[in-house]
Amino acid sequence: MPAITSKHKYNNIPTSLINDARVNEQVPFDASRHLIFEASSSIHSLKDFELEESGISSMAVSEPFLLFSREAIQQFRAEILSQEVLETSYCPTGDTSGHFRVHYPKYARSTSDAWNCPEVVAIIPKVAGVELVPAIDYDVGHVNISINGIQDDQEVWAGPGEQKEKSISGYCESAFGWHTDSYAFVAVTMLSDCCDMIGGETKIRKGNGDIADARGPTMGTVVVMQGSCVPHKATSAKGGRERMTMVTSWRPRSPHMKDATIMRGTRNTSHLPTLYNQYTEYRLANLVQRVQKQLKDVEDRKEADSGFDPEGVRGWLLKQRSYIDDMLREIQAVQGVLTCFFSYWRNQILARPDLL
């Protein structure tokens, strides 16, 4: 593939970084070749952080564990920094930061195959302590990137979405500061060489208000976190050339398990028809399976001459009504096709009225 020599909306990513990510050959993901799994040295529970066990597992966060080979990481970087992905899926979130929301598997087949391969789909739930599946294609391999810049002879890193208080953002909206995640679990993979990097850890706010550090991943390693229950934020880092992390979201495999997925953190940075379609498909598929199970339970009681259970059926109906109400809150009316790119220019105009 030819080197990139011109830049557009990705003009805050150095050309050298884009060109260096090129590989001579794009190879399909091969678990036997690209997975080098080593179990996590420690898994911390919600109780360890004095947090309420309100999720679907008692687990809070794992220590980083090795999962992907260097060749696999090189393939991921090549796909993420390809011209096609840069043109279609990148959003700047600051002068030296941005994120990629890639339409998998269309633009990044190897990365998509990696996160959906049977071996990885078995490893992540084992660490999490609960059966999980990748949430939706749109939230496989979300990538955050921060570029090491030089200002006044000081190395400066900006985290995704980082800006001064009360300033008007000229960039795509991004979650930053203390937050919980939109999906039950996330698996965070480091795509950068961290040898010369200082900082970049994840801070966790404990139930008593104290702050704990969670060790950040190194290249090829993964951290699994029940981010929906754990208030956390990424810290600034310096040293090295860039910091790229890949985040894949996970939801319960069982359609009958609690699913508190929200789109607060993804709605403003997504192509909404795609996001809403994928969210609605899996939620309705879950609802169908719930209805089928409940119907069988009613039929079985009838066949066994056990009578009708009005309280049980009413309780089930109330849960499904709550499930549907959640969907109604999440799926907001859309006028036209909203994209991260449009949001970017809207904010540019707010910040620069002279552009009008």
Contacts in CASP RR format, 6 or more apart in sequence:
PFRMAT RR
TARGET T0000
AUTHOR 0000-0000-0000
METHOD contacts of the structure
MODEL  1
MPAITSKHKYNNIPTSLINDARVNEQVPFDASRHLIFEASSSIHSLKDFE
LEESGISSMAVSEPFLLFSREAIQQFRAEILSQEVLETSYCPTGDTSGHF
RVHYPKYARSTSDAWNCPEVVAIIPKVAGVELVPAIDYDVGHVNISINGI
QDDQEVWAGPGEQKEKSISGYCESAFGWHTDSYAFVAVTMLSDCCDMIGG
ETKIRKGNGDIADARGPTMGTVVVMQGSCVPHKATSAKGGRERMTMVTSW
RPRSPHMKDATIMRGTRNTSHLPTLYNQYTEYRLANLVQRVQKQLKDVED
RKEADSGFDPEGVRGWLLKQRSYIDDMLREIQAVQGVLTCFFSYWRNQIL
ARPDLL
1 22 0 8 1.000
1 82 0 8 1.000
1 83 0 8 1.000
3 15 0 8 1.000
3 19 0 8 1.000
3 22 0 8 1.000
4 15 0 8 1.000
4 18 0 8 1.000
4 19 0 8 1.000
4 83 0 8 1.000
4 86 0 8 1.000
5 15 0 8 1.000
7 13 0 8 1.000
7 15 0 8 1.000
8 86 0 8 1.000
8 87 0 8 1.000
9 90 0 8 1.000
9 91 0 8 1.000
9 92 0 8 1.000
9 341 0 8 1.000
9 344 0 8 1.000
10 18 0 8 1.000
10 86 0 8 1.000
10 87 0 8 1.000
10 90 0 8 1.000
10 92 0 8 1.000
11 92 0 8 1.000
12 92 0 8 1.000
12 94 0 8 1.000
12 95 0 8 1.000
12 96 0 8 1.000
12 97 0 8 1.000
12 98 0 8 1.000
12 147 0 8 1.000
13 81 0 8 1.000
13 86 0 8 1.000
13 90 0 8 1.000
13 145 0 8 1.000
13 147 0 8 1.000
14 147 0 8 1.000
14 241 0 8 1.000
17 81 0 8 1.000
17 147 0 8 1.000
17 241 0 8 1.000
17 242 0 8 1.000
18 81 0 8 1.000
18 86 0 8 1.000
21 74 0 8 1.000
21 77 0 8 1.000
21 78 0 8 1.000
21 80 0 8 1.000
21 81 0 8 1.000
22 78 0 8 1.000
23 74 0 8 1.000
23 75 0 8 1.000
23 78 0 8 1.000
26 75 0 8 1.000
26 78 0 8 1.000
26 79 0 8 1.000
26 110 0 8 1.000
27 71 0 8 1.000
27 75 0 8 1.000
27 110 0 8 1.000
28 109 0 8 1.000
28 110 0 8 1.000
28 113 0 8 1.000
29 72 0 8 1.000
29 75 0 8 1.000
29 109 0 8 1.000
29 110 0 8 1.000
29 111 0 8 1.000
29 113 0 8 1.000
29 114 0 8 1.000
29 117 0 8 1.000
31 117 0 8 1.000
31 118 0 8 1.000
31 119 0 8 1.000
31 120 0 8 1.000
33 69 0 8 1.000
33 71 0 8 1.000
34 68 0 8 1.000
34 69 0 8 1.000
34 71 0 8 1.000
34 72 0 8 1.000
34 75 0 8 1.000
34 114 0 8 1.000
35 67 0 8 1.000
35 68 0 8 1.000
35 69 0 8 1.000
35 72 0 8 1.000
35 117 0 8 1.000
35 119 0 8 1.000
35 120 0 8 1.000
36 66 0 8 1.000
36 67 0 8 1.000
36 68 0 8 1.000
36 69 0 8 1.000
37 65 0 8 1.000
37 66 0 8 1.000
37 67 0 8 1.000
37 119 0 8 1.000
37 123 0 8 1.000
38 65 0 8 1.000
38 66 0 8 1.000
39 65 0 8 1.000
40 62 0 8 1.000
40 63 0 8 1.000
40 64 0 8 1.000
40 65 0 8 1.000
40 127 0 8 1.000
40 224 0 8 1.000
41 63 0 8 1.000
41 65 0 8 1.000
42 62 0 8 1.000
42 63 0 8 1.000
43 59 0 8 1.000
43 61 0 8 1.000
43 62 0 8 1.000
43 63 0 8 1.000
43 127 0 8 1.000
44 59 0 8 1.000
44 60 0 8 1.000
44 61 0 8 1.000
44 62 0 8 1.000
44 63 0 8 1.000
44 214 0 8 1.000
45 58 0 8 1.000
45 59 0 8 1.000
45 60 0 8 1.000
46 52 0 8 1.000
46 53 0 8 1.000
46 55 0 8 1.000
46 58 0 8 1.000
46 59 0 8 1.000
46 60 0 8 1.000
46 226 0 8 1.000
46 229 0 8 1.000
46 230 0 8 1.000
47 53 0 8 1.000
47 58 0 8 1.000
48 60 0 8 1.000
49 60 0 8 1.000
49 204 0 8 1.000
49 206 0 8 1.000
49 207 0 8 1.000
49 212 0 8 1.000
49 230 0 8 1.000
50 206 0 8 1.000
50 207 0 8 1.000
50 208 0 8 1.000
51 60 0 8 1.000
51 206 0 8 1.000
51 207 0 8 1.000
51 229 0 8 1.000
51 230 0 8 1.000
52 207 0 8 1.000
52 229 0 8 1.000
53 229 0 8 1.000
54 229 0 8 1.000
55 184 0 8 1.000
55 226 0 8 1.000
55 228 0 8 1.000
55 229 0 8 1.000
55 258 0 8 1.000
55 260 0 8 1.000
56 130 0 8 1.000
56 184 0 8 1.000
56 226 0 8 1.000
56 252 0 8 1.000
56 257 0 8 1.000
56 258 0 8 1.000
57 128 0 8 1.000
57 129 0 8 1.000
57 130 0 8 1.000
57 185 0 8 1.000
57 226 0 8 1.000
58 129 0 8 1.000
59 127 0 8 1.000
59 128 0 8 1.000
59 129 0 8 1.000
59 130 0 8 1.000
59 224 0 8 1.000
59 226 0 8 1.000
60 204 0 8 1.000
60 225 0 8 1.000
60 226 0 8 1.000
60 229 0 8 1.000
60 230 0 8 1.000
61 202 0 8 1.000
61 204 0 8 1.000
61 214 0 8 1.000
61 223 0 8 1.000
61 224 0 8 1.000
61 225 0 8 1.000
61 226 0 8 1.000
61 230 0 8 1.000
62 127 0 8 1.000
62 222 0 8 1.000
62 223 0 8 1.000
62 224 0 8 1.000
62 225 0 8 1.000
63 215 0 8 1.000
63 223 0 8 1.000
64 190 0 8 1.000
64 215 0 8 1.000
64 216 0 8 1.000
64 217 0 8 1.000
64 218 0 8 1.000
64 221 0 8 1.000
64 222 0 8 1.000
64 223 0 8 1.000
65 127 0 8 1.000
65 221 0 8 1.000
65 222 0 8 1.000
65 223 0 8 1.000
66 220 0 8 1.000
66 221 0 8 1.000
66 222 0 8 1.000
67 120 0 8 1.000
67 123 0 8 1.000
67 189 0 8 1.000
67 220 0 8 1.000
67 221 0 8 1.000
67 222 0 8 1.000
68 76 0 8 1.000
68 114 0 8 1.000
68 189 0 8 1.000
68 220 0 8 1.000
68 222 0 8 1.000
69 220 0 8 1.000
70 219 0 8 1.000
70 220 0 8 1.000
72 114 0 8 1.000
72 220 0 8 1.000
73 191 0 8 1.000
73 219 0 8 1.000
73 220 0 8 1.000
75 110 0 8 1.000
75 111 0 8 1.000
76 108 0 8 1.000
76 110 0 8 1.000
76 111 0 8 1.000
76 114 0 8 1.000
76 189 0 8 1.000
76 191 0 8 1.000
76 246 0 8 1.000
77 191 0 8 1.000
77 244 0 8 1.000
79 85 0 8 1.000
79 102 0 8 1.000
79 107 0 8 1.000
79 108 0 8 1.000
79 109 0 8 1.000
79 110 0 8 1.000
79 111 0 8 1.000
80 100 0 8 1.000
80 102 0 8 1.000
80 108 0 8 1.000
80 111 0 8 1.000
80 143 0 8 1.000
80 191 0 8 1.000
80 244 0 8 1.000
80 246 0 8 1.000
82 107 0 8 1.000
82 108 0 8 1.000
84 107 0 8 1.000
85 100 0 8 1.000
85 102 0 8 1.000
85 107 0 8 1.000
85 108 0 8 1.000
88 102 0 8 1.000
88 103 0 8 1.000
88 107 0 8 1.000
89 100 0 8 1.000
89 101 0 8 1.000
89 102 0 8 1.000
89 103 0 8 1.000
89 107 0 8 1.000
90 98 0 8 1.000
90 99 0 8 1.000
90 100 0 8 1.000
91 98 0 8 1.000
91 99 0 8 1.000
91 100 0 8 1.000
91 101 0 8 1.000
91 171 0 8 1.000
91 172 0 8 1.000
91 174 0 8 1.000
91 269 0 8 1.000
91 340 0 8 1.000
91 341 0 8 1.000
91 343 0 8 1.000
91 344 0 8 1.000
92 98 0 8 1.000
92 171 0 8 1.000
92 172 0 8 1.000
92 344 0 8 1.000
93 99 0 8 1.000
93 159 0 8 1.000
93 160 0 8 1.000
93 161 0 8 1.000
93 162 0 8 1.000
93 171 0 8 1.000
93 172 0 8 1.000
93 173 0 8 1.000
93 174 0 8 1.000
94 158 0 8 1.000
94 161 0 8 1.000
94 162 0 8 1.000
94 163 0 8 1.000
94 170 0 8 1.000
94 171 0 8 1.000
95 158 0 8 1.000
96 146 0 8 1.000
96 147 0 8 1.000
96 148 0 8 1.000
96 149 0 8 1.000
96 156 0 8 1.000
96 157 0 8 1.000
96 158 0 8 1.000
97 144 0 8 1.000
97 145 0 8 1.000
97 146 0 8 1.000
97 147 0 8 1.000
97 158 0 8 1.000
97 159 0 8 1.000
97 160 0 8 1.000
97 161 0 8 1.000
97 162 0 8 1.000
98 144 0 8 1.000
98 145 0 8 1.000
98 146 0 8 1.000
98 160 0 8 1.000
98 161 0 8 1.000
98 171 0 8 1.000
98 172 0 8 1.000
98 174 0 8 1.000
99 142 0 8 1.000
99 143 0 8 1.000
99 144 0 8 1.000
99 145 0 8 1.000
99 160 0 8 1.000
99 172 0 8 1.000
99 174 0 8 1.000
99 269 0 8 1.000
100 142 0 8 1.000
100 143 0 8 1.000
100 145 0 8 1.000
101 138 0 8 1.000
101 142 0 8 1.000
101 266 0 8 1.000
101 269 0 8 1.000
101 270 0 8 1.000
101 340 0 8 1.000
102 108 0 8 1.000
102 111 0 8 1.000
102 141 0 8 1.000
102 142 0 8 1.000
102 143 0 8 1.000
103 137 0 8 1.000
103 138 0 8 1.000
103 271 0 8 1.000
103 274 0 8 1.000
104 111 0 8 1.000
104 112 0 8 1.000
104 137 0 8 1.000
104 138 0 8 1.000
104 140 0 8 1.000
104 141 0 8 1.000
105 112 0 8 1.000
105 113 0 8 1.000
105 137 0 8 1.000
111 140 0 8 1.000
111 141 0 8 1.000
111 246 0 8 1.000
112 137 0 8 1.000
112 140 0 8 1.000
114 120 0 8 1.000
115 134 0 8 1.000
115 140 0 8 1.000
115 141 0 8 1.000
115 248 0 8 1.000
116 134 0 8 1.000
116 140 0 8 1.000
121 133 0 8 1.000
121 134 0 8 1.000
124 132 0 8 1.000
124 185 0 8 1.000
124 187 0 8 1.000
124 224 0 8 1.000
124 250 0 8 1.000
125 131 0 8 1.000
125 132 0 8 1.000
125 250 0 8 1.000
125 253 0 8 1.000
127 224 0 8 1.000
128 185 0 8 1.000
128 224 0 8 1.000
128 226 0 8 1.000
128 250 0 8 1.000
130 252 0 8 1.000
130 257 0 8 1.000
131 252 0 8 1.000
131 253 0 8 1.000
131 254 0 8 1.000
132 184 0 8 1.000
132 185 0 8 1.000
132 250 0 8 1.000
132 251 0 8 1.000
132 252 0 8 1.000
132 253 0 8 1.000
133 250 0 8 1.000
133 251 0 8 1.000
133 252 0 8 1.000
133 253 0 8 1.000
134 140 0 8 1.000
134 248 0 8 1.000
134 249 0 8 1.000
134 250 0 8 1.000
134 251 0 8 1.000
135 183 0 8 1.000
135 249 0 8 1.000
135 250 0 8 1.000
135 251 0 8 1.000
135 261 0 8 1.000
135 282 0 8 1.000
136 249 0 8 1.000
136 275 0 8 1.000
136 278 0 8 1.000
136 279 0 8 1.000
136 282 0 8 1.000
137 278 0 8 1.000
138 266 0 8 1.000
138 270 0 8 1.000
138 274 0 8 1.000
138 275 0 8 1.000
138 278 0 8 1.000
139 182 0 8 1.000
139 183 0 8 1.000
139 248 0 8 1.000
139 249 0 8 1.000
139 266 0 8 1.000
140 248 0 8 1.000
140 249 0 8 1.000
141 246 0 8 1.000
141 247 0 8 1.000
141 248 0 8 1.000
142 246 0 8 1.000
142 247 0 8 1.000
142 248 0 8 1.000
142 249 0 8 1.000
143 191 0 8 1.000
143 244 0 8 1.000
143 245 0 8 1.000
143 246 0 8 1.000
143 247 0 8 1.000
144 159 0 8 1.000
144 160 0 8 1.000
144 234 0 8 1.000
144 244 0 8 1.000
144 245 0 8 1.000
144 247 0 8 1.000
145 160 0 8 1.000
145 242 0 8 1.000
145 243 0 8 1.000
145 244 0 8 1.000
146 157 0 8 1.000
146 158 0 8 1.000
146 159 0 8 1.000
146 160 0 8 1.000
146 237 0 8 1.000
146 242 0 8 1.000
146 243 0 8 1.000
147 157 0 8 1.000
147 241 0 8 1.000
147 242 0 8 1.000
148 155 0 8 1.000
148 156 0 8 1.000
148 157 0 8 1.000
148 238 0 8 1.000
148 239 0 8 1.000
148 240 0 8 1.000
148 241 0 8 1.000
148 242 0 8 1.000
148 243 0 8 1.000
149 155 0 8 1.000
149 156 0 8 1.000
149 157 0 8 1.000
150 156 0 8 1.000
155 238 0 8 1.000
155 239 0 8 1.000
156 238 0 8 1.000
157 236 0 8 1.000
157 237 0 8 1.000
157 238 0 8 1.000
157 239 0 8 1.000
157 243 0 8 1.000
158 236 0 8 1.000
159 176 0 8 1.000
159 234 0 8 1.000
159 236 0 8 1.000
160 174 0 8 1.000
160 175 0 8 1.000
160 176 0 8 1.000
160 234 0 8 1.000
161 169 0 8 1.000
161 171 0 8 1.000
161 173 0 8 1.000
161 174 0 8 1.000
161 175 0 8 1.000
161 176 0 8 1.000
162 176 0 8 1.000
162 236 0 8 1.000
163 169 0 8 1.000
163 171 0 8 1.000
168 347 0 8 1.000
168 350 0 8 1.000
168 351 0 8 1.000
169 347 0 8 1.000
169 351 0 8 1.000
170 344 0 8 1.000
170 347 0 8 1.000
170 348 0 8 1.000
170 350 0 8 1.000
170 351 0 8 1.000
171 344 0 8 1.000
171 347 0 8 1.000
172 268 0 8 1.000
172 269 0 8 1.000
172 340 0 8 1.000
172 343 0 8 1.000
172 344 0 8 1.000
172 347 0 8 1.000
173 268 0 8 1.000
173 269 0 8 1.000
173 343 0 8 1.000
173 347 0 8 1.000
174 269 0 8 1.000
175 265 0 8 1.000
176 233 0 8 1.000
177 233 0 8 1.000
178 205 0 8 1.000
178 231 0 8 1.000
178 232 0 8 1.000
178 233 0 8 1.000
179 231 0 8 1.000
179 232 0 8 1.000
179 233 0 8 1.000
179 265 0 8 1.000
180 227 0 8 1.000
180 228 0 8 1.000
180 229 0 8 1.000
180 230 0 8 1.000
180 231 0 8 1.000
180 232 0 8 1.000
181 225 0 8 1.000
181 227 0 8 1.000
181 228 0 8 1.000
181 249 0 8 1.000
182 228 0 8 1.000
182 249 0 8 1.000
182 261 0 8 1.000
182 262 0 8 1.000
182 263 0 8 1.000
182 264 0 8 1.000
182 265 0 8 1.000
182 266 0 8 1.000
183 227 0 8 1.000
183 228 0 8 1.000
183 249 0 8 1.000
183 250 0 8 1.000
183 251 0 8 1.000
183 261 0 8 1.000
184 226 0 8 1.000
184 227 0 8 1.000
184 228 0 8 1.000
184 250 0 8 1.000
184 251 0 8 1.000
184 252 0 8 1.000
184 259 0 8 1.000
184 260 0 8 1.000
184 261 0 8 1.000
185 224 0 8 1.000
185 225 0 8 1.000
185 226 0 8 1.000
185 227 0 8 1.000
185 228 0 8 1.000
185 249 0 8 1.000
185 250 0 8 1.000
185 251 0 8 1.000
186 224 0 8 1.000
186 225 0 8 1.000
186 227 0 8 1.000
186 247 0 8 1.000
186 248 0 8 1.000
186 249 0 8 1.000
186 250 0 8 1.000
187 222 0 8 1.000
187 223 0 8 1.000
187 224 0 8 1.000
187 247 0 8 1.000
187 248 0 8 1.000
187 250 0 8 1.000
188 217 0 8 1.000
188 222 0 8 1.000
188 223 0 8 1.000
188 224 0 8 1.000
188 225 0 8 1.000
188 245 0 8 1.000
188 246 0 8 1.000
188 247 0 8 1.000
189 217 0 8 1.000
189 220 0 8 1.000
189 221 0 8 1.000
189 222 0 8 1.000
189 245 0 8 1.000
189 246 0 8 1.000
189 247 0 8 1.000
189 248 0 8 1.000
190 216 0 8 1.000
190 217 0 8 1.000
190 218 0 8 1.000
190 219 0 8 1.000
190 220 0 8 1.000
190 221 0 8 1.000
190 244 0 8 1.000
190 245 0 8 1.000
190 246 0 8 1.000
191 219 0 8 1.000
191 220 0 8 1.000
191 244 0 8 1.000
191 245 0 8 1.000
191 246 0 8 1.000
192 219 0 8 1.000
192 240 0 8 1.000
192 241 0 8 1.000
192 242 0 8 1.000
192 243 0 8 1.000
192 244 0 8 1.000
192 245 0 8 1.000
193 219 0 8 1.000
193 240 0 8 1.000
194 218 0 8 1.000
194 219 0 8 1.000
194 243 0 8 1.000
195 240 0 8 1.000
196 239 0 8 1.000
196 240 0 8 1.000
197 237 0 8 1.000
197 238 0 8 1.000
197 239 0 8 1.000
197 240 0 8 1.000
197 243 0 8 1.000
198 237 0 8 1.000
198 238 0 8 1.000
198 239 0 8 1.000
199 235 0 8 1.000
199 236 0 8 1.000
199 237 0 8 1.000
199 238 0 8 1.000
200 216 0 8 1.000
200 234 0 8 1.000
200 235 0 8 1.000
200 236 0 8 1.000
200 237 0 8 1.000
200 243 0 8 1.000
201 213 0 8 1.000
201 214 0 8 1.000
201 215 0 8 1.000
201 216 0 8 1.000
201 234 0 8 1.000
201 235 0 8 1.000
202 213 0 8 1.000
202 214 0 8 1.000
202 216 0 8 1.000
202 223 0 8 1.000
202 225 0 8 1.000
202 232 0 8 1.000
202 233 0 8 1.000
202 234 0 8 1.000
202 235 0 8 1.000
203 211 0 8 1.000
203 212 0 8 1.000
203 213 0 8 1.000
203 214 0 8 1.000
203 232 0 8 1.000
203 233 0 8 1.000
203 234 0 8 1.000
203 235 0 8 1.000
204 211 0 8 1.000
204 212 0 8 1.000
204 213 0 8 1.000
204 214 0 8 1.000
204 230 0 8 1.000
204 231 0 8 1.000
204 232 0 8 1.000
205 211 0 8 1.000
205 212 0 8 1.000
205 231 0 8 1.000
205 232 0 8 1.000
206 212 0 8 1.000
214 223 0 8 1.000
214 225 0 8 1.000
214 232 0 8 1.000
215 223 0 8 1.000
216 223 0 8 1.000
217 223 0 8 1.000
217 245 0 8 1.000
225 232 0 8 1.000
228 260 0 8 1.000
237 243 0 8 1.000
251 259 0 8 1.000
251 261 0 8 1.000
251 282 0 8 1.000
252 258 0 8 1.000
252 259 0 8 1.000
255 285 0 8 1.000
255 286 0 8 1.000
255 287 0 8 1.000
255 289 0 8 1.000
255 290 0 8 1.000
256 289 0 8 1.000
256 290 0 8 1.000
256 293 0 8 1.000
259 283 0 8 1.000
259 286 0 8 1.000
259 323 0 8 1.000
260 326 0 8 1.000
261 279 0 8 1.000
261 283 0 8 1.000
261 330 0 8 1.000
262 326 0 8 1.000
262 330 0 8 1.000
263 270 0 8 1.000
263 275 0 8 1.000
263 279 0 8 1.000
263 330 0 8 1.000
266 275 0 8 1.000
267 275 0 8 1.000
267 332 0 8 1.000
268 340 0 8 1.000
268 343 0 8 1.000
269 340 0 8 1.000
269 343 0 8 1.000
270 340 0 8 1.000
271 337 0 8 1.000
271 338 0 8 1.000
271 339 0 8 1.000
271 340 0 8 1.000
272 334 0 8 1.000
272 337 0 8 1.000
272 338 0 8 1.000
273 334 0 8 1.000
273 337 0 8 1.000
276 331 0 8 1.000
276 334 0 8 1.000
279 327 0 8 1.000
279 330 0 8 1.000
279 331 0 8 1.000
280 327 0 8 1.000
280 331 0 8 1.000
283 323 0 8 1.000
283 327 0 8 1.000
287 320 0 8 1.000
287 323 0 8 1.000
287 324 0 8 1.000
290 320 0 8 1.000
290 323 0 8 1.000
291 320 0 8 1.000
294 313 0 8 1.000
294 316 0 8 1.000
298 308 0 8 1.000
298 313 0 8 1.000
301 307 0 8 1.000
301 308 0 8 1.000
301 309 0 8 1.000
302 308 0 8 1.000
348 355 0 8 1.000
349 355 0 8 1.000
349 356 0 8 1.000
END
